[in-house]
Amino acid sequence: MPEGLVSIGSYSTLYEANLVKSELEAFGVEGQLRDTCAINMNWLWSNALGGIKLQVPESQADEARLILEAEPEEEIDAPVAEAVCPGCGGCNTRYYLDKRGSFLTWLILGVPVIPAFSRMVCADCSRKWRSRG
C-alpha cells in the first residue's frame, strides 16, 4: 500500500514553493507540489485554494518540519585582502552602488543600467575606490 502524503506548508507563488522544495530535496526529503497548475492558470485563485501546498511522505514529515524550522548557519566573516581601506588602513569597509552611473544611463538610454564595476567605501574616512573583481 502506498504511503500517504502530508502537507507541511502552503505558499503563494510557485517560485517560493520550489525554493522550499529544493531545500528539502538537498537534505534527501522528496516532496510534491499540489495546486500548481490551477494557480499558474489564474494566480488570483491562490488564496481561495489555500496556496500551493508542499507535501511529503508521512514518514519524512517530522524530518521536513525540522529542516524548515532550522536557523540558517551563520556565515563566518573571512578577512578579504581588498577590504582594507587604501586611505586610512581601516577594515570598516563595505560595498556600495554608485547610483550616478545608473541615473546617467537612464537619461541617455531610457533604461537604468547598473555599472559593471563594484565600488567600496570606508566608514572611517569616507574614501571611495573601485574594487578588483
N, C-alpha and C positions, 0 to 999 in steps of 0.2 A: 504494500500500500504506500503510495507516495506521501512524502512528508508535507504538511501544510505550511503555508506562508503566513507570516505575521507582519503587519505594518509597524514600522518603527519610526516613521517620520513622514511629514507632509510638506511639500514645497510649492511655492507659487510659480516658479519657472522651471523649464526643462534644464536650463543651464545650471541652476542651483542644485537640482536633484542629481544631475550627472556628476557634479563635483563630489557630493557626499557618497554616491555610489562608487565612484573611483577610489575614494579614500578607503572605503570598506574593502574593496577588491585588492587594494595594496596590502591589506592585512589578511587576505585569504578568505574573506567572507563574501560569498556570492549573493548578489541582490537583484531584484527585478523592479522596474518602474511600472506603475499602473496609472491609467488615465492620461497617458502622454498624448495619444492621438487626438482625443477629444479636446484637450486643452490647446494643442497646437492648431487645431482647426479653428477654434474660437477661444482666445485667451480670456475672454470675459467669463467663461464658464469655470474658471479656476476656483473662485470662491464657492460657487454653487456645488461643485463636485468635491470640495474639500482639498483641492490642490492635487499635485502629482504625488502619489504615495510610493514610498520606498519600502519594499517587502523583502524579507529574508526568511530562510527556513527557521522553523521553531527552535531547532537545536542550536542555532547560531544567534538567536535574538539577544540573549544576555550579553554575549561577546560583542555584538554590534553596538549595543547601547553603551557599553563601557568604552569602546573605541571613540564613539561620537561625543561622549561626555568628557573624555580626557583632555587636559590642557595641552596645547601645543608646546613642544620643547622650546626652552629659551635658547635664543641664539647667543653664541659667545662672540663678543666683540673682539675680533682679532686686530691687532695693530696693522695698519696699512702704511707702507713707506710714504705714500703720497699724501697721507692725512696730516703731515707736519707742515705748518704754515711757513712759507719761504721768507716771510717778513719778520715775524717775532719768534719763530721756532715752536709755537704752541701747538697742542694737539686738539684744541677745541674747534674743529673744523666740521663743515657739513656741505653737502651738495646743494645747489640751487639752480633754478631755471631762469635764464636771462630772458625776461619777457619782452625786452625791446626788439630783439630779432624776430620774435613771433609776431609782434604787432606790425612791424615794418613789412613782413611778407604778407600779412593780411591786407594791408593797404595796397600793396602792389599787385598781388595775385588774386586777392579776394578770398584766400584760404589761409588760415593761420598754420604756419609750418614751424615745428619746434626745431631749434638749432641742432645740428648734428654733433655738437661737442658738449661735453659736460663742463660745468664750472663749479668751483668751490669757493667758499668764503670762510674766513676765520672769525669766530665770535669774539675773540680777544682784541684784535687790532683792526678788524673790518676789511682786511685786504682780500681782494678777489683775484683768482687766477684760473687758467684753464687746466683741467686735469688731463692726464695722459690716459686715453682709453676710449 
